[in-house]
């Protein structure tokens, strides 16, 4: 085992998707060294067996670098698709009539099968149907139990099994398909840290996944349906984290509607203390180019200024020609933005009012003390991670060193703003807590001789949700020599 790497110099986290361009163990390690804090495994592509080596490679790298590393398994969700066409494709003319029906016979320019009976039951006249990522637009004129008659508003070429979006209607579909249930069970068995649920429409969609996970992973809701916006607060309340999934959200809504919604989702998630990931097309041009456009850099910077916990790479790191450069660019943007003297004020533009609890009041106080005393770090002792989430919600101006006896908790915190998690033995007394905090601050390079640190914990120890201690202490710099090297805590 090598010596633990120093914490990142930035607080925003980088989530990198793995794929054909980044499936080799050495490449995964290189992405980590370039700045990736967490890795996304997309269950939409490949079979379950192909994911096992990825998970093993991440865990092997975790041991190699002595740092808990986050794995997020992203479920495919209920993908809607049209059927097949005679000859494999057709062309829909703008202004023509086009019918979607239950007939499995190959379609043509006048009709095609739609193998989703839920849509026939829920659709309404005037609703839009978007085909092939929104390239074609249909407007519903009439419907019954077996046919939907539409007017083609935007035509074009259409081929077999292209995707269908229904933005104007809440569909009575389960959020988990049989494939998703199988993939979820597999991911939990493999010990992933987060499960991402796709196409969430309502808070009830999260219930089944929560029941199947049984507390063995954290649950992240992907906000990519307009219907989810209508019940956003309820959805965020029911999950452990949120993703602004701008891909499908940008298909079902006008492009100009997405930026305000992104800010709203980030604000709601931050207010409720849930980590929020901004995803899709962040550095899209780097799939083919070694450098991004200035607009893409500005887009990433905006998410960081808004206070997002994590920024995500999709095809850039999964299938692009420049995966390492993409991660390094995300890291560089984060360092640059957070080095802006105005960054702190912009991050706190969203006012966070603490809940009327002791733990929230102490988290707010820790942030204030850090600002006033120029303390170098806030050190949290936690079992469940709740103390760390409360502190991160305040977006303090210093790093958050999280000490936990639970490896699962340390790994889940990889999506949380500003947190450097360490899996370590628990403490038994106040004195041991202070001594351990000092040693860890020195060992992980977040403080030095003469620096002050702020410690948060709960007494009695090992009692989740009991945060009630806030202590400020100064390092002498000889704590490692004085107390000796305890390898079990590193």
Secondary structure per residue as TSV (DSSP state, phi and psi in degrees):
chain	resnum	aa	ss	phi	psi
A	1	X	-	360.0	131.9
A	2	X	-	-87.2	165.1
A	3	X	-	-62.6	141.4
A	4	X	-	-60.9	138.7
A	5	X	-	-70.9	152.9
A	6	X	-	-66.4	154.2
A	7	X	-	-58.3	156.1
A	8	X	-	-60.2	151.4
A	9	X	S	-83.1	-2.7
A	10	X	-	-119.1	161.7
A	11	X	S	-100.4	-31.1
A	12	X	S	-67.8	142.4
A	13	X	E	-94.6	153.1
A	14	X	E	-113.7	122.3
A	15	X	E	-108.3	118.4
A	16	X	E	-111.1	131.6
A	17	X	E	-82.7	135.9
A	18	X	E	-95.0	149.8
A	19	X	S	-169.9	-159.1
A	20	X	G	-55.3	-32.3
A	21	X	G	-83.0	-7.1
A	22	X	G	-146.6	41.2
A	23	X	-	-101.4	-12.3
A	24	X	S	-76.4	136.9
A	25	X	H	-53.1	-40.1
A	26	X	H	-68.2	-35.8
A	27	X	H	-66.5	-41.0
A	28	X	H	-60.7	-43.1
A	29	X	H	-63.5	-37.9
A	30	X	H	-66.2	-39.3
A	31	X	H	-63.1	-41.0
A	32	X	H	-60.4	-46.4
A	33	X	H	-66.4	-27.9
A	34	X	H	-77.2	-16.6
A	35	X	T	139.5	-1.5
A	36	X	-	-72.6	126.5
A	37	X	-	-97.5	-22.7
A	38	X	E	-149.0	157.9
A	39	X	E	-127.7	135.0
A	40	X	E	-102.7	131.2
A	41	X	E	-111.1	116.2
A	42	X	E	-86.5	111.3
A	43	X	T	-76.6	-2.7
A	44	X	T	-73.2	-23.5
A	45	X	S	-118.9	135.7
A	46	X	S	78.7	170.3
A	47	X	-	-96.7	174.2
A	48	X	T	-62.6	-37.8
A	49	X	H	-59.2	-32.4
A	50	X	H	-72.6	-15.2
A	51	X	H	-85.9	-23.2
A	52	X	H	-59.0	-48.0
A	53	X	H	-61.5	-33.1
A	54	X	H	-63.9	-47.2
A	55	X	H	-64.1	-42.2
A	56	X	H	-63.8	-39.0
A	57	X	H	-64.6	-40.7
A	58	X	H	-65.7	-43.7
A	59	X	H	-67.2	-35.2
A	60	X	H	-65.7	-40.6
A	61	X	H	-65.7	-37.2
A	62	X	H	-57.3	-45.3
A	63	X	H	-68.4	-38.5
A	64	X	H	-62.1	-42.0
A	65	X	H	-99.6	0.3
A	66	X	T	56.1	46.4
A	67	X	-	-141.9	124.7
A	68	X	-	-56.0	132.8
A	69	X	-	-126.4	136.9
A	70	X	E	-89.1	135.0
A	71	X	E	-120.2	125.7
A	72	X	E	-113.0	123.9
A	73	X	E	-99.1	120.6
A	74	X	E	-101.3	111.7
A	75	X	-	-74.6	148.6
A	76	X	-	-67.5	-42.1
A	77	X	-	81.6	176.3
A	78	X	-	-76.5	89.0
A	79	X	-	-73.6	128.9
A	80	X	-	-98.5	131.3
A	81	X	B	-141.5	149.2
A	82	X	B	-80.9	170.8
A	83	X	-	-82.0	-153.0
A	84	X	-	-101.5	159.4
A	85	X	B	-115.5	152.0
A	86	X	G	-61.4	122.3
A	87	X	G	81.9	0.7
A	88	X	G	89.9	-14.3
A	89	X	E	-161.0	166.7
A	90	X	E	-152.0	-179.2
A	91	X	E	-129.2	126.6
A	92	X	E	-95.4	126.2
A	93	X	-	-87.6	133.2
A	94	X	T	-58.3	132.6
A	95	X	T	93.1	-10.3
A	96	X	-	-84.0	169.2
A	97	X	E	-97.4	137.5
A	98	X	E	-136.2	134.9
A	99	X	E	-113.6	134.9
A	100	X	E	-108.7	127.9
A	101	X	E	-139.8	-174.5
A	102	X	S	-97.4	5.8
A	103	X	-	-82.2	119.6
A	104	X	-	-75.4	-2.3
A	105	X	S	-59.8	136.5
A	106	X	-	-51.6	140.1
A	107	X	B	-87.4	-177.8
A	108	X	-	-147.7	-157.3
A	109	X	S	-73.9	-4.6
A	110	X	S	-111.2	-20.2
A	111	X	E	-160.9	163.5
A	112	X	E	-160.8	158.5
A	113	X	E	-72.5	143.0
A	114	X	B	-123.8	99.9
A	115	X	-	-83.7	42.7
A	116	X	-	-135.0	93.2
A	117	X	H	-64.3	-23.1
A	118	X	H	-60.2	-32.6
A	119	X	H	-68.1	-39.9
A	120	X	H	-61.8	-34.5
A	121	X	H	-77.2	-28.4
A	122	X	H	-103.5	-19.7
A	123	X	-	-65.9	152.8
A	124	X	-	-132.7	150.5
A	125	X	T	-57.0	138.1
A	126	X	T	94.4	-15.2
A	127	X	-	-70.7	150.8
A	128	X	E	-92.5	146.8
A	129	X	E	-123.1	124.9
A	130	X	E	-108.7	130.9
A	131	X	E	-114.6	145.9
A	132	X	T	53.8	61.5
A	133	X	T	57.4	34.3
A	134	X	T	84.4	6.0
A	135	X	T	-69.1	-31.8
A	136	X	E	-116.2	141.5
A	137	X	E	-125.9	125.5
A	138	X	E	-114.4	149.1
A	139	X	E	-120.8	125.8
A	140	X	E	-70.0	125.3
A	141	X	E	-100.3	-38.6
A	142	X	E	-159.1	161.5
A	143	X	E	-163.2	159.1
A	144	X	-	-144.2	-163.4
A	145	X	S	-67.4	-17.6
A	146	X	S	-127.2	-5.7
A	147	X	E	-143.1	141.1
A	148	X	E	-122.8	115.3
A	149	X	E	-94.1	125.2
A	150	X	E	-127.4	160.2
A	151	X	E	-104.8	130.0
A	152	X	E	-78.3	108.9
A	153	X	E	-87.0	-36.7
A	154	X	E	-132.1	113.0
A	155	X	-	-93.1	-174.8
A	156	X	E	152.0	-176.6
A	157	X	E	-73.7	142.3
A	158	X	E	-140.4	129.0
A	159	X	E	-117.8	-180.0
A	160	X	T	-55.3	137.5
A	161	X	T	58.8	28.8
A	162	X	-	-70.5	153.1
A	163	X	B	-70.8	153.0
A	164	X	E	-127.7	133.3
A	165	X	E	-117.1	140.4
A	166	X	-	-123.5	83.8
A	167	X	T	-76.0	-21.6
A	168	X	T	-96.6	1.8
A	169	X	S	-135.4	138.6
A	170	X	-	-82.7	114.9
A	171	X	-	-86.6	136.5
A	172	X	-	-78.6	61.6
A	173	X	-	-116.1	143.1
A	174	X	-	-66.4	140.2
A	175	X	S	-69.7	-22.5
A	176	X	S	-110.2	123.4
A	177	X	-	-86.6	168.4
A	178	X	H	-54.7	-38.9
A	179	X	H	-61.4	-42.9
A	180	X	H	-62.6	-41.8
A	181	X	H	-62.2	-41.5
A	182	X	H	-65.7	-44.3
A	183	X	H	-65.9	-37.7
A	184	X	H	-63.8	-47.4
A	185	X	H	-59.7	-42.2
A	186	X	H	-61.6	-47.9
A	187	X	H	-63.1	-42.1
A	188	X	H	-65.0	-41.8
A	189	X	H	-61.7	-35.1
A	190	X	T	-80.1	-5.4
A	191	X	T	81.6	30.0
A	192	X	-	-68.3	163.2
A	193	X	S	-98.5	-30.7
A	194	X	E	-132.9	143.2
A	195	X	E	-114.5	123.2
A	196	X	E	-99.1	125.4
A	197	X	E	-100.2	122.2
A	198	X	-	-88.0	153.7
A	199	X	S	55.5	42.5
A	200	X	-	-66.9	130.5
A	201	X	-	-111.9	-28.1
A	202	X	S	-152.7	160.7
A	203	X	T	-60.9	-29.8
A	204	X	T	-62.8	-24.6
A	205	X	H	-61.7	-24.7
A	206	X	H	-83.8	-17.5
A	207	X	H	-63.7	-47.1
A	208	X	H	-63.2	-44.6
A	209	X	H	-61.1	-43.4
A	210	X	H	-58.0	-43.4
A	211	X	H	-65.1	-37.8
A	212	X	H	-73.7	-32.1
A	213	X	H	-71.0	-36.2
A	214	X	T	56.0	38.5
A	215	X	T	76.6	3.2
A	216	X	S	-84.8	-6.3
A	217	X	S	-154.8	163.0
A	218	X	E	-87.8	152.6
A	219	X	E	-110.7	124.4
A	220	X	E	-112.9	129.9
A	221	X	E	-97.2	123.8
A	222	X	E	-87.9	120.8
A	223	X	E	-94.3	101.6
A	224	X	-	-141.2	9.5
A	225	X	S	-121.5	135.2
A	226	X	H	-55.5	-32.9
A	227	X	H	-60.6	-30.8
A	228	X	H	-67.3	-30.3
A	229	X	H	-63.7	-36.0
A	230	X	H	-64.6	-23.8
A	231	X	T	-127.6	37.4
A	232	X	H	-59.9	-47.9
A	233	X	H	-59.3	-41.8
A	234	X	H	-66.2	-39.3
A	235	X	H	-65.5	-46.7
A	236	X	H	-62.4	-36.2
A	237	X	H	-61.4	-31.3
A	238	X	H	-90.8	-4.0
A	239	X	S	-120.9	173.5
A	240	X	S	-97.6	-15.9
A	241	X	E	-165.6	166.9
A	242	X	E	-135.2	144.1
A	243	X	E	-120.7	129.3
A	244	X	E	-83.1	92.7
A	245	X	E	-88.1	88.2
A	246	X	H	-74.7	-10.7
A	247	X	H	-63.3	-69.8
A	248	X	H	-69.1	-30.4
A	249	X	H	-61.4	-37.8
A	250	X	H	-75.8	-16.8
A	251	X	H	-79.6	-43.9
A	252	X	H	-84.1	-11.7
A	253	X	S	-125.5	157.0
A	254	X	-	-59.9	143.2
A	255	X	H	-52.7	-37.5
A	256	X	H	-69.6	-13.4
A	257	X	H	-84.1	-17.5
A	258	X	H	-71.6	-45.8
A	259	X	H	-57.5	-45.8
A	260	X	H	-62.0	-36.9
A	261	X	H	-68.1	-37.7
A	262	X	H	-57.5	-46.6
A	263	X	H	-64.1	-38.1
A	264	X	H	-66.9	-44.2
A	265	X	H	-63.1	-44.4
A	266	X	H	-60.0	-43.4
A	267	X	H	-63.7	-46.4
A	268	X	H	-63.0	-44.3
A	269	X	H	-62.7	-43.9
A	270	X	H	-63.6	-42.9
A	271	X	H	-60.9	-35.9
A	272	X	T	-91.1	3.3
A	273	X	T	73.1	29.5
A	274	X	-	-107.4	133.5
A	275	X	E	-61.4	141.5
A	276	X	E	-126.8	130.2
A	277	X	E	-107.7	132.2
A	278	X	E	-102.6	127.3
A	279	X	E	-138.1	160.8
A	280	X	S	87.9	122.1
A	281	X	S	61.7	27.8
A	282	X	T	-69.6	-42.4
A	283	X	T	-129.8	48.3
A	284	X	G	-52.9	-38.8
A	285	X	G	-66.5	-18.7
A	286	X	G	-78.3	1.2
A	287	X	G	-62.4	-35.6
A	288	X	T	-116.6	-21.2
A	289	X	-	-112.8	145.1
A	290	X	S	-74.2	-7.4
A	291	X	S	-137.4	150.1
A	292	X	-	-87.0	170.9
A	293	X	-	-79.3	159.2
A	294	X	H	-64.3	-33.0
A	295	X	H	-65.1	-39.2
A	296	X	H	-65.8	-42.0
A	297	X	H	-60.6	-42.1
A	298	X	H	-64.1	-37.4
A	299	X	H	-62.2	-47.5
A	300	X	H	-61.9	-43.7
A	301	X	H	-60.6	-39.7
A	302	X	H	-60.7	-43.4
A	303	X	H	-61.4	-37.7
A	304	X	H	-69.8	-43.4
A	305	X	H	-62.2	-32.2
A	306	X	T	-73.2	-12.8
A	307	X	T	93.5	21.1
A	308	X	-	-58.9	144.7
A	309	X	S	-72.7	-38.2
A	310	X	E	-144.8	151.4
A	311	X	E	-122.0	140.5
A	312	X	E	-118.9	141.8
A	313	X	E	-103.1	136.1
A	314	X	S	-106.6	-103.7
A	315	X	H	-64.5	-22.9
A	316	X	H	-55.9	-43.5
A	317	X	H	-98.5	-20.1
A	318	X	H	-84.4	-40.9
A	319	X	T	-137.3	3.1
A	320	X	S	-80.7	173.8
A	321	X	S	-84.4	-11.3
A	322	X	-	-134.9	58.3
A	323	X	H	-63.4	-43.3
A	324	X	H	-67.2	-42.7
A	325	X	H	-63.8	-34.2
A	326	X	H	-65.3	-45.1
A	327	X	H	-65.4	-43.3
A	328	X	H	-61.8	-36.4
A	329	X	H	-67.8	-42.6
A	330	X	H	-57.7	-44.4
A	331	X	H	-61.4	-44.5
A	332	X	H	-65.1	-40.3
A	333	X	H	-63.2	-43.6
A	334	X	H	-60.3	-45.5
A	335	X	H	-62.7	-42.8
A	336	X	H	-65.8	-47.9
A	337	X	H	-64.1	-44.3
A	338	X	H	-71.8	-15.6
A	339	X	T	-82.5	-8.7
A	340	X	S	-69.3	125.4
A	341	X	T	-56.8	-24.3
A	342	X	T	-85.4	-5.8
A	343	X	H	-59.0	-45.6
A	344	X	H	-58.9	-43.1
A	345	X	H	-65.9	-39.5
A	346	X	H	-68.3	-40.6
A	347	X	H	-62.1	-33.0
A	348	X	T	-93.4	12.1
A	349	X	T	-62.1	-35.3
A	350	X	S	-79.6	114.4
A	351	X	-	-77.2	123.8
A	352	X	-	-102.8	109.3
A	353	X	-	-90.9	122.4
A	354	X	-	-66.2	145.6
A	355	X	-	-67.7	155.5
A	356	X	S	-75.4	61.5
A	357	X	S	-128.7	156.5
A	358	X	H	-60.1	-44.1
A	359	X	H	-61.8	-44.0
A	360	X	H	-67.3	-39.9
A	361	X	H	-62.4	-38.4
A	362	X	H	-71.9	-36.0
A	363	X	H	-63.6	-42.3
A	364	X	H	-65.0	-39.9
A	365	X	H	-65.0	-38.5
A	366	X	H	-61.0	-41.6
A	367	X	H	-62.0	-44.3
A	368	X	H	-64.8	-41.3
A	369	X	H	-64.4	-41.2
A	370	X	H	-59.6	-40.9
A	371	X	H	-68.1	-41.4
A	372	X	H	-76.0	-38.9
A	373	X	H	-98.1	-5.4
A	374	X	T	60.1	33.9
A	375	X	-	-59.4	153.3
A	376	X	S	-90.9	-19.5
A	377	X	E	-164.9	159.1
A	378	X	E	-110.8	125.5
A	379	X	E	-109.2	122.5
A	380	X	E	-112.8	130.7
A	381	X	E	-98.3	125.7
A	382	X	-	-151.1	148.3
A	383	X	S	-100.0	-47.0
A	384	X	S	-92.2	-18.8
A	385	X	S	98.2	-4.5
A	386	X	H	-65.4	-37.0
A	387	X	H	-63.0	-43.5
A	388	X	H	-62.5	-41.4
A	389	X	H	-63.0	-39.3
A	390	X	H	-65.6	-42.1
A	391	X	H	-67.3	-45.9
A	392	X	H	-60.8	-34.5
A	393	X	H	-57.3	-30.4
A	394	X	T	-80.0	-11.3
A	395	X	-	50.2	62.0
A	396	X	-	-67.8	162.4
A	397	X	S	-81.5	3.4
A	398	X	S	-127.0	162.0
A	399	X	E	-62.7	155.6
A	400	X	E	-113.0	112.6
A	401	X	E	-95.4	116.7
A	402	X	E	-106.3	122.1
A	403	X	E	-110.6	122.4
A	404	X	E	-142.2	142.6
A	405	X	S	-82.1	-3.7
A	406	X	-	-103.7	115.2
A	407	X	H	-61.2	-37.4
A	408	X	H	-62.8	-40.4
A	409	X	H	-64.7	-44.8
A	410	X	H	-58.6	-41.3
A	411	X	H	-68.5	-39.7
A	412	X	H	-66.2	-24.0
A	413	X	G	-77.5	1.3
A	414	X	G	-68.4	-11.7
A	415	X	G	-100.0	5.1
A	416	X	S	-99.4	130.6
A	417	X	T	-51.8	126.7
A	418	X	T	75.0	1.1
A	419	X	E	-94.1	132.4
A	420	X	E	-115.2	105.3
A	421	X	E	-93.1	141.0
A	422	X	E	-129.3	127.6
A	423	X	E	-84.3	119.0
A	424	X	-	-150.9	162.8
A	425	X	-	-62.7	149.8
A	426	X	-	-75.5	167.4
A	427	X	-	-107.4	160.6
A	428	X	S	-112.7	-15.5
A	429	X	S	-148.4	166.4
A	430	X	H	-61.3	-43.7
A	431	X	H	-62.9	-41.6
A	432	X	H	-65.8	-35.9
A	433	X	H	-61.2	-47.0
A	434	X	H	-65.3	-45.6
A	435	X	H	-63.1	-42.7
A	436	X	H	-65.4	-40.4
A	437	X	H	-58.8	-43.2
A	438	X	H	-64.9	-45.1
A	439	X	H	-61.3	-44.9
A	440	X	H	-65.9	-37.6
A	441	X	H	-62.0	-40.1
A	442	X	H	-72.0	-46.7
A	443	X	H	-62.2	-36.5
A	444	X	T	-96.4	6.7
A	445	X	T	70.8	25.7
A	446	X	S	-97.6	-9.1
A	447	X	-	-154.2	161.8
A	448	X	-	-137.3	-178.3
A	449	X	T	-54.4	131.8
A	450	X	T	91.0	-12.8
A	451	X	-	-80.8	150.1
A	452	X	E	-98.3	146.2
A	453	X	E	-131.4	155.7
A	454	X	E	-109.4	131.8
A	455	X	E	-114.1	132.9
A	456	X	E	-124.2	137.1
A	457	X	E	-161.5	178.2
A	458	X	E	-122.7	134.8
A	459	X	S	-120.1	127.1
A	460	X	S	-72.2	148.8
A	461	X	T	-65.5	159.3
A	462	X	T	66.2	22.8
A	463	X	-	-116.5	101.1
A	464	X	T	-56.7	139.3
A	465	X	T	79.1	15.7
A	466	X	-	-106.7	23.5
A	467	X	E	-54.2	116.1
A	468	X	E	-151.9	11.0
A	469	X	E	-122.3	130.2
A	470	X	E	-132.2	116.7
A	471	X	E	-134.4	136.6
A	472	X	E	-110.7	130.8
A	473	X	E	-139.8	159.2
A	474	X	E	-115.7	138.5
A	475	X	-	-85.0	140.0
A	476	X	-	-91.4	-21.8
A	477	X	S	97.9	-9.7
A	478	X	-	-110.3	16.5
A	479	X	H	-63.0	-35.5
A	480	X	H	-66.9	-41.0
A	481	X	H	-71.3	-37.8
A	482	X	H	-66.4	-43.3
A	483	X	H	-100.1	-11.1
A	484	X	-	84.9	162.2
A	485	X	-	-83.0	112.3
A	486	X	-	-98.1	97.1
A	487	X	G	-61.0	-27.3
A	488	X	G	-69.2	-19.4
A	489	X	G	-97.3	-7.9
A	490	X	-	-76.1	360.0
